Amino acid sequence: KPEKLALQAASVIGQRFALDALRALLGDPEYSCAGLINHHLVRREGEDYLITHALIRDGIYASLLKTKRIKLHRSAAEWFADRDPALYAEHLDRADDPAAARAYLLAAQSRASGYHYDQALRLVDGGLAIADTPADKFGLNSFRARVLLDLGSIDEAINAYEPTFPR
């Protein structure tokens, strides 16, 4: 049973996962992946672990009840909150958390500040796909326009402002 729970939690984190993240989701600071490794479900990959095949990960993830999946994504979001803004936003999104759109904006701003504009645009688009408040839509569209302007895509930037300031 602990191995099943560990594999379910790992499937929520992703194909590759850190042992610290898995331990946090399990609430067990002593958990070891030895059993999963012995059953050839997981292998070491540098400092991280890797679920041995994407079909294994996808099958386990698909078999999770929605309530359990949401709970695990919420726990993963908490773990990533101070570590990786993009993963924090993505896990909030998968947990159907209303704060996800704002988290996508903050993650996009973080990526853009490091000149990773393609990643920033992907994150903004993720936020726009789920934004349901005028404030979130405004913030995301405005930031999208700013990133496009920084990229020199003037026409696209103007179009991005259109939903923000309709004529």
N, CA and C of each residue as an Amber inpcrd file, in Angstrom:
protein
   501
   0.8070000  -1.2080000   0.0000000   0.0000000   0.0000000   0.0000000
   0.8520000   1.2750000   0.0000000   1.9350000   1.3760000   0.7850000
   2.7420000   2.6090000   0.7090000   3.3360000   2.8270000  -0.6780000
   3.6720000   1.7470000  -1.3660000   4.2390000   1.8780000  -2.7090000
   3.1870000   2.3840000  -3.6900000   1.9560000   1.9180000  -3.5270000
   0.8790000   2.3830000  -4.3980000   0.6450000   3.8700000  -4.1950000
   0.5770000   4.3040000  -2.9450000   0.3850000   5.7280000  -2.6510000
   1.5470000   6.5590000  -3.1840000   2.7440000   6.0370000  -3.0450000
   3.9260000   6.7620000  -3.5310000   3.8880000   6.8900000  -5.0510000
   3.5020000   5.8470000  -5.7330000   3.4290000   5.8990000  -7.1880000
   2.3240000   6.8500000  -7.6510000   1.2110000   6.8720000  -6.9320000
   0.1380000   7.8180000  -7.2590000   0.6220000   9.2540000  -7.0770000
   1.2760000   9.5230000  -5.9620000   1.7910000  10.8770000  -5.7050000
   2.8350000  11.2580000  -6.7490000   3.7120000  10.3320000  -7.0830000
   4.7350000  10.6030000  -8.0980000   4.0880000  10.9110000  -9.4430000
   3.0170000  10.2190000  -9.7820000   2.3620000  10.4630000 -11.0680000
   1.7790000  11.8730000 -11.1420000   1.3930000  12.4250000 -10.0040000
   0.8760000  13.7940000  -9.9680000   2.0120000  14.8000000 -10.1350000
   3.1530000  14.5100000  -9.5400000   4.3000000  15.4210000  -9.6730000
   4.7650000  15.4610000 -11.1190000   4.8570000  14.2970000 -11.7320000
   5.2780000  14.2370000 -13.1310000   6.1750000  13.0480000 -13.3830000
   6.5670000  12.8750000 -14.6250000   7.4230000  11.7590000 -15.0120000
   8.7110000  11.7350000 -14.1960000   9.2940000  12.9240000 -13.9930000
  10.5090000  13.0700000 -13.1930000  10.1080000  13.7730000 -11.9020000
  10.6590000  13.3190000 -10.7920000  10.2910000  13.9360000  -9.5210000
  11.4580000  13.8900000  -8.5460000  11.4470000  14.8410000  -7.6300000
  12.4360000  14.8940000  -6.5570000  11.9040000  14.1090000  -5.3710000
  12.7820000  13.4190000  -4.6900000  12.3800000  12.6330000  -3.5260000
  11.7740000  13.5270000  -2.4530000  12.3080000  14.7350000  -2.2730000
  11.7530000  15.6570000  -1.2830000  10.2950000  15.9920000  -1.5920000
   9.9870000  16.2020000  -2.8630000   8.6120000  16.5080000  -3.2550000
   7.7030000  15.3180000  -2.9600000   8.1530000  14.1270000  -3.2970000
   7.3610000  12.9240000  -3.0510000   7.1230000  12.7450000  -1.5570000
   8.1680000  12.9130000  -0.7620000   8.0270000  12.7940000   0.6930000
   7.0180000  13.7970000   1.2360000   7.0290000  15.0110000   0.6980000
   6.0880000  16.0440000   1.1520000   4.6460000  15.6480000   0.8270000
   4.4110000  15.1350000  -0.3740000   3.0660000  14.7300000  -0.7410000
   2.5810000  13.5440000   0.0850000   3.5060000  12.6690000   0.4340000
   3.1490000  11.4990000   1.2380000   3.0400000  11.8300000   2.7230000
   3.6440000  12.9370000   3.1230000   3.6890000  13.2640000   4.5460000
   4.6020000  12.3300000   5.3120000   5.6030000  11.7930000   4.6280000
   6.5370000  10.8320000   5.2270000   7.9670000  11.2480000   4.8990000
   8.6460000  11.9360000   5.8350000   9.9990000  12.4240000   5.5610000
  11.0530000  11.3150000   5.4390000  10.6860000  10.0960000   5.7600000
  11.6360000   8.9790000   5.7000000  11.4120000   8.0710000   4.4970000
  10.4170000   8.3750000   3.6760000  10.0950000   7.4760000   2.5740000
  11.2920000   7.2920000   1.6440000  11.4720000   6.0440000   1.2160000
  12.5230000   5.6840000   0.2680000  11.8630000   5.0520000  -0.9560000
  12.4040000   5.2770000  -2.1110000  11.8480000   4.7060000  -3.3490000
  12.3450000   3.2860000  -3.6170000  12.9610000   2.6640000  -2.6450000
  13.5660000   1.3440000  -2.8550000  12.5670000   0.3200000  -3.3960000
  11.3650000   0.2860000  -2.8330000  10.3580000  -0.6700000  -3.3030000
   9.9550000  -0.4310000  -4.7470000   9.7940000   0.8310000  -5.1100000
   9.4340000   1.1630000  -6.4870000  10.5670000   0.8230000  -7.4490000
  11.7900000   1.0270000  -6.9920000  12.9580000   0.6810000  -7.8160000
  13.0320000  -0.8310000  -7.9830000  12.8350000  -1.5720000  -6.8950000
  12.8960000  -3.0420000  -6.9510000  11.8480000  -3.6250000  -7.8980000
  10.7170000  -2.9470000  -8.0380000   9.6610000  -3.4140000  -8.9470000
   9.7830000  -2.8060000 -10.3430000  10.8940000  -2.1170000 -10.5860000
  11.1890000  -1.5150000 -11.8980000  10.1240000  -0.5110000 -12.3470000
   9.5250000   0.1750000 -11.3790000   8.5390000   1.2080000 -11.6930000
   9.1740000   2.5950000 -11.7170000  10.2910000   2.7150000 -11.0160000
  11.0040000   3.9860000 -10.8880000  12.4880000   3.6910000 -10.9830000
  13.2520000   4.6580000 -11.5000000  14.7110000   4.5210000 -11.4950000
  15.3300000   5.8660000 -11.1440000  16.5510000   5.8180000 -10.6560000
  17.2880000   7.0510000 -10.3500000  17.7130000   7.7050000 -11.6500000
  17.6740000   9.0140000 -11.6480000  18.1610000   9.7800000 -12.7850000
  18.8180000  11.0260000 -12.2060000  20.1280000  10.9380000 -11.9960000
  20.8460000  12.0290000 -11.3460000  20.3690000  12.1720000  -9.9120000
  20.0030000  13.3830000  -9.5370000  19.4910000  13.6480000  -8.1920000
  18.0130000  13.2840000  -8.0570000  17.3320000  13.1120000  -9.1800000
  15.8960000  12.8790000  -9.1860000  15.5780000  11.4020000  -9.4280000
  14.2790000  11.1430000  -9.5070000  13.7710000   9.8240000  -9.8660000
  12.9020000   9.9720000 -11.0990000  12.7720000   8.8870000 -11.8350000
  12.0110000   8.8980000 -13.0700000  11.0940000   7.6800000 -13.0800000
   9.8020000   7.9150000 -13.3440000   8.8980000   6.7860000 -13.5480000
   9.3430000   6.1470000 -14.8590000   9.5480000   4.8420000 -14.8420000
  10.2580000   4.1730000 -15.9380000   9.6020000   4.3000000 -17.3060000
   8.3050000   4.4970000 -17.3570000   7.6650000   4.6250000 -18.6580000
   6.4910000   5.5820000 -18.5480000   6.3140000   6.3890000 -19.5730000
   5.2190000   7.3690000 -19.5850000   3.8530000   6.6930000 -19.4970000
   3.7160000   5.4970000 -20.0780000   2.4320000   4.7920000 -20.0070000
   2.1070000   4.3650000 -18.5810000   3.1240000   4.0180000 -17.8120000
   2.9070000   3.6820000 -16.4010000   2.4090000   4.9190000 -15.6690000
   3.1060000   6.0340000 -15.8630000   2.7160000   7.2810000 -15.2010000
   1.3010000   7.6840000 -15.6130000   1.0260000   7.6600000 -16.9040000
  -0.2890000   8.0800000 -17.3960000  -1.4090000   7.1690000 -16.8940000
  -1.1590000   5.8640000 -16.8610000  -2.1670000   4.9200000 -16.3780000
  -2.4800000   5.1180000 -14.9060000  -1.4440000   5.3170000 -14.1210000
  -1.6500000   5.5370000 -12.6860000  -2.3800000   6.8540000 -12.4630000
  -1.9550000   7.8950000 -13.1590000  -2.5960000   9.2000000 -13.0190000
  -4.0740000   9.1260000 -13.4190000  -4.3690000   8.4670000 -14.5270000
  -5.7490000   8.3590000 -15.0060000  -6.6300000   7.5530000 -14.0480000
  -6.0280000   6.6590000 -13.2870000  -6.8130000   5.8240000 -12.3690000
  -7.1510000   6.5280000 -11.0540000  -6.5520000   7.6830000 -10.8110000
  -6.8370000   8.4160000  -9.5690000  -8.2550000   8.9680000  -9.5760000
  -8.9290000   8.8520000  -8.4520000 -10.2210000   9.5080000  -8.3070000
  -9.9910000  11.0140000  -8.3370000 -10.9520000  11.7390000  -8.8660000
 -10.7950000  13.1840000  -9.0240000 -10.4790000  13.8660000  -7.6930000
 -11.1620000  13.4770000  -6.6420000 -10.9210000  14.1180000  -5.3380000
  -9.5010000  13.8800000  -4.8520000  -8.9810000  12.6880000  -5.0580000
  -7.6090000  12.3870000  -4.6450000  -6.6090000  13.1330000  -5.5250000
  -6.8710000  13.1870000  -6.8210000  -5.9920000  13.8940000  -7.7470000
  -5.9170000  15.3790000  -7.3810000  -7.0650000  15.9780000  -7.0840000
  -7.0950000  17.3960000  -6.7010000  -6.3260000  17.6160000  -5.4080000
  -6.5250000  16.7350000  -4.4520000  -5.8150000  16.8590000  -3.1650000
  -4.3010000  16.7580000  -3.3730000  -3.8690000  15.8280000  -4.1870000
  -2.4340000  15.6660000  -4.4460000  -1.8670000  16.8670000  -5.2150000
  -2.6230000  17.3790000  -6.1720000  -2.1520000  18.5710000  -6.8960000
  -2.0610000  19.7760000  -5.9570000  -3.0050000  19.8970000  -5.0460000
  -2.9600000  21.0020000  -4.0880000  -1.7120000  20.8670000  -3.2110000
  -1.4120000  19.6630000  -2.7810000  -0.1980000  19.4270000  -1.9790000
   1.0540000  19.7190000  -2.7900000   1.0540000  19.3140000  -4.0550000
   2.2040000  19.5920000  -4.9210000   2.3670000  21.0970000  -5.1100000
   1.2560000  21.8070000  -5.2830000   1.3200000  23.2650000  -5.4260000
   1.9460000  23.8910000  -4.1820000   1.5470000  23.4320000  -3.0220000
   2.1260000  23.9610000  -1.7760000   3.6330000  23.7180000  -1.7460000
   4.0580000  22.5490000  -2.1940000   5.4860000  22.2350000  -2.1650000
   6.2590000  23.1090000  -3.1460000   5.6820000  23.3660000  -4.3220000
   6.3690000  24.1650000  -5.3400000   6.2330000  25.6720000  -5.1360000
   5.3860000  26.1090000  -4.2200000   5.0710000  27.5340000  -4.0530000
   6.3130000  28.4080000  -3.9590000   7.2820000  28.0170000  -3.1840000
   8.5020000  28.8130000  -3.0070000   9.6730000  28.3050000  -3.8360000
   9.4350000  27.2980000  -4.6560000  10.5200000  26.6770000  -5.4050000
  10.4670000  26.9420000  -6.9100000   9.2590000  26.8660000  -7.4830000
   9.1180000  26.9950000  -8.9310000   7.7450000  27.5970000  -9.2360000
   7.7150000  28.8900000  -9.5820000   6.4200000  29.5480000  -9.8130000
   5.5860000  28.9010000 -10.9190000   6.2240000  28.3910000 -11.9580000
   5.4750000  27.7800000 -13.0530000   4.8070000  26.4820000 -12.6030000
   5.5470000  25.6380000 -11.9010000   4.9560000  24.3840000 -11.4230000
   3.9000000  24.6440000 -10.3570000   4.1220000  25.6800000  -9.5600000
   3.1050000  26.0830000  -8.5820000   1.7980000  26.4040000  -9.3070000
   1.8710000  27.2230000 -10.3560000   0.6770000  27.6120000 -11.1050000
   0.0230000  26.4010000 -11.7760000   0.8240000  25.5510000 -12.3760000
   0.2730000  24.3920000 -13.0770000  -0.4330000  23.4360000 -12.1240000
   0.1330000  23.2200000 -10.9410000  -0.5260000  22.3330000  -9.9730000
  -1.7880000  22.9820000  -9.4070000  -1.7770000  24.2970000  -9.1830000
  -3.0090000  24.9750000  -8.7660000  -4.0840000  24.8170000  -9.8330000
  -3.6880000  24.9560000 -11.0910000  -4.6190000  24.7970000 -12.2070000
  -5.2270000  23.3970000 -12.1800000  -4.4010000  22.3910000 -12.0290000
  -4.8970000  21.0060000 -12.0340000  -5.7140000  20.6810000 -10.7860000
  -5.5570000  21.5090000  -9.7450000  -6.3600000  21.3360000  -8.5400000
  -7.6420000  22.1590000  -8.6080000  -7.9030000  22.7850000  -9.7560000
  -9.0830000  23.6340000  -9.9570000  -9.1580000  24.7650000  -8.9260000
  -7.9940000  25.2930000  -8.5710000  -7.9270000  26.3630000  -7.5750000
  -8.1410000  27.7070000  -8.2720000  -9.0160000  28.5540000  -7.7490000
  -9.2640000  29.8490000  -8.3850000  -8.0430000  30.7790000  -8.3930000
  -7.0540000  30.5030000  -7.5790000  -5.8360000  31.3270000  -7.5470000
  -4.8730000  30.9930000  -8.6820000  -5.1890000  29.9950000  -9.4930000
  -4.2640000  29.5390000 -10.5340000  -3.9880000  30.6090000 -11.5880000
  -5.0080000  31.3540000 -12.0170000  -4.7980000  32.3640000 -13.0660000
  -3.7970000  33.4120000 -12.5960000  -3.9410000  33.8870000 -11.3770000
  -3.0010000  34.8770000 -10.8170000  -1.6080000  34.2610000 -10.6820000
  -1.5470000  32.9900000 -10.2970000  -0.2480000  32.3130000 -10.1730000
   0.4350000  32.2010000 -11.5290000  -0.3390000  31.9570000 -12.5930000
   0.2380000  31.9230000 -13.9410000   0.8390000  33.2790000 -14.2980000
   0.1560000  34.3550000 -13.9420000   0.6790000  35.6920000 -14.2230000
   2.0010000  35.9180000 -13.4920000   2.0500000  35.5710000 -12.2260000
   3.2850000  35.7510000 -11.4560000   4.4160000  34.8850000 -12.0080000
   4.0870000  33.6790000 -12.4250000   5.1030000  32.8020000 -13.0170000
   5.5980000  33.3730000 -14.3410000   4.6960000  33.9080000 -15.1400000
   5.0820000  34.5210000 -16.4180000   5.9790000  35.7250000 -16.1850000
   5.6590000  36.5280000 -15.1950000   6.4900000  37.6880000 -14.8710000
   7.8820000  37.2460000 -14.4380000   7.9320000  36.1730000 -13.6730000
   9.2240000  35.6360000 -13.2310000  10.0560000  35.1620000 -14.4230000
   9.4420000  34.4370000 -15.3340000  10.1620000  33.9370000 -16.5120000
  10.6130000  35.0950000 -17.4070000   9.7470000  36.0840000 -17.5900000
  10.0920000  37.2210000 -18.4420000  11.2280000  38.0320000 -17.8380000
  11.2820000  38.1180000 -16.5200000  12.3680000  38.8830000 -15.8900000
  13.7230000  38.2380000 -16.1610000  13.7190000  36.9400000 -16.4800000
  14.9410000  36.2420000 -16.8590000  15.0910000  36.1320000 -18.3700000
  14.3020000  36.9080000 -19.1140000  14.3370000  36.9490000 -20.5860000
  13.9130000  35.6400000 -21.2420000  13.0790000  34.8660000 -20.5630000
  12.5330000  33.6220000 -21.1250000  11.1180000  33.9260000 -21.6300000
  11.0650000  34.7000000 -22.7090000   9.7890000  35.2170000 -23.1880000
   8.8610000  34.1360000 -23.7240000   9.3980000  33.1200000 -24.3770000
   8.5380000  32.0460000 -24.8900000   7.8430000  31.3250000 -23.7390000
   8.5960000  31.0620000 -22.6690000   7.9950000  30.4220000 -21.5020000
   6.9580000  31.3410000 -20.8630000   7.2760000  32.6370000 -20.8040000
   6.3370000  33.6030000 -20.2240000   5.0240000  33.6210000 -21.0060000
   5.1080000  33.6010000 -22.3290000   3.8960000  33.5990000 -23.1440000
   3.0860000  32.3250000 -22.9400000   3.7690000  31.2050000 -22.8310000
   3.0720000  29.9290000 -22.5850000   2.3250000  29.9830000 -21.2540000
   2.9570000  30.5510000 -20.2350000   2.3160000  30.6630000 -18.9250000
   1.1400000  31.6400000 -18.9550000   1.3030000  32.7660000 -19.6460000
   0.1980000  33.7180000 -19.7790000  -0.9870000  33.0470000 -20.4790000
  -0.7040000  32.3120000 -21.5390000  -1.7800000  31.6300000 -22.2580000
  -2.4790000  30.5990000 -21.3740000  -1.7090000  29.9250000 -20.5240000
  -2.3120000  28.9950000 -19.5670000  -3.2480000  29.7160000 -18.6110000
  -2.8240000  30.8760000 -18.1560000  -3.6740000  31.6660000 -17.2720000
  -4.9200000  32.1820000 -17.9710000  -4.7560000  32.6450000 -19.2100000
  -5.9100000  33.1480000 -19.9600000  -6.9420000  32.0510000 -20.2340000
  -6.4740000  30.8240000 -20.3800000  -7.3880000  29.7060000 -20.6470000
  -8.3280000  29.4490000 -19.4750000  -7.9130000  29.8360000 -18.2700000
  -8.7560000  29.5470000 -17.1030000  -9.2510000  30.7960000 -16.3780000
  -8.7520000  31.9750000 -16.7720000  -9.1300000  33.2090000 -16.0780000
 -10.6300000  33.4430000 -16.1980000 -11.2620000  33.7340000 -15.0750000
 -12.6980000  33.9840000 -15.1280000 -13.0990000  35.3090000 -14.4730000
 -12.1300000  36.0480000 -13.9610000 -12.4680000  37.3570000 -13.4110000
 -11.9100000  38.4390000 -14.3340000 -12.5820000  39.5730000 -14.4030000
 -12.0660000  40.6660000 -15.2320000 -10.6550000  41.0980000 -14.8080000
 -10.3820000  41.0870000 -13.5200000  -9.0500000  41.4980000 -13.0490000
  -7.9760000  40.5470000 -13.5490000  -8.2320000  39.2360000 -13.4920000
  -7.2470000  38.2640000 -13.9810000  -7.0570000  38.4010000 -15.4890000
  -8.1460000  38.5280000 -16.2280000  -8.0580000  38.6710000 -17.6820000
  -7.2910000  39.9340000 -18.0540000  -7.5800000  41.0320000 -17.3600000
  -6.8930000  42.2890000 -17.6250000  -5.3950000  42.1460000 -17.3680000
  -5.0330000  41.6050000 -16.2060000  -3.6200000  41.4530000 -15.8640000
  -2.8750000  40.5700000 -16.8390000  -3.4780000  39.4560000 -17.2040000
  -2.8370000  38.5200000 -18.1290000  -2.7190000  39.1010000 -19.5390000
  -3.7850000  39.7080000 -20.0400000  -3.7250000  40.3080000 -21.3810000
  -2.7290000  41.4590000 -21.4250000  -2.7030000  42.2770000 -20.3880000
  -1.7580000  43.4030000 -20.3520000  -0.3230000  42.8990000 -20.3460000
  -0.0780000  41.8660000 -19.5410000   1.2900000  41.3450000 -19.4860000
   1.6710000  40.6610000 -20.7930000   0.7200000  39.9670000 -21.3930000
   0.9840000  39.3200000 -22.6940000   1.3930000  40.3790000 -23.7200000
   0.6740000  41.4890000 -23.7270000   0.9940000  42.5740000 -24.6580000
   2.3880000  43.1300000 -24.3880000   2.7310000  43.2590000 -23.1200000
   4.0540000  43.7950000 -22.7780000   5.1730000  42.8710000 -23.2460000
   4.9760000  41.5650000 -23.0560000   5.9820000  40.5940000 -23.5040000
   6.1090000  40.6440000 -25.0230000   4.9900000  40.6870000 -25.7160000
   5.0280000  40.7670000 -27.1790000   5.7170000  42.0470000 -27.6410000
   5.4820000  43.1400000 -26.9210000   6.1510000  44.3960000 -27.2420000
   7.6590000  44.2730000 -27.0420000   8.0610000  43.6300000 -25.9470000
   9.4900000  43.4000000 -25.6880000  10.1230000  42.5370000 -26.7780000
   9.3320000  41.6640000 -27.3680000   9.8240000  40.8040000 -28.4500000
   9.8200000  41.5160000 -29.7990000   9.2650000  42.7140000 -29.8420000
   9.2060000  43.4610000 -31.0920000   8.0210000  43.1050000 -31.9620000
   7.0640000  42.3830000 -31.4070000   5.8670000  41.9820000 -32.1570000
   4.7710000  43.0250000 -31.9190000   4.9170000  44.1740000 -32.5620000
   4.0530000  45.3230000 -32.3140000   2.5880000  45.0190000 -32.6290000
   2.3210000  44.4600000 -33.8070000   0.9300000  44.1730000 -34.1830000
   0.2830000  43.1800000 -33.2200000   1.0390000  42.1360000 -32.8570000
   0.5010000  41.1620000 -31.9060000   0.2600000  41.8040000 -30.5440000
   1.1470000  42.7040000 -30.1350000   0.9800000  43.3850000 -28.8530000
  -0.2930000  44.2310000 -28.8640000  -0.5300000  44.9300000 -29.9580000
  -1.7550000  45.7330000 -30.0800000  -2.9800000  44.8300000 -29.9940000
  -2.9180000  43.6950000 -30.6810000  -4.0390000  42.7470000 -30.6390000
  -4.2440000  42.1750000 -29.2420000  -3.1610000  41.9860000 -28.5120000
  -3.2800000  41.4710000 -27.1510000  -3.9590000  42.4790000 -26.2390000
  -3.7750000  43.7670000 -26.5220000  -4.4380000  44.7990000 -25.7200000
  -5.9250000  44.9180000 -26.0510000  -6.3380000  44.4680000 -27.2240000
  -7.7350000  44.6090000 -27.6610000  -8.7400000  44.0870000 -26.6250000
  -8.5750000  42.8530000 -26.0980000  -9.5630000  42.3740000 -25.1130000
  -9.5240000  43.2120000 -23.8240000  -8.3760000  43.8360000 -23.5670000
  -8.2200000  44.6050000 -22.3550000  -8.9130000  45.9520000 -22.4660000
  -8.8000000  46.5600000 -23.6320000  -9.3980000  47.8730000 -23.8810000
 -10.2560000  47.8060000 -25.1460000 -11.4430000  47.2160000 -25.0670000
 -12.2670000  47.0920000 -26.2720000 -12.6750000  48.4650000 -26.8150000
 -12.7450000  48.5440000 -28.1230000 -13.1100000  49.8220000 -28.7650000
 -14.5930000  50.0050000 -28.7960000
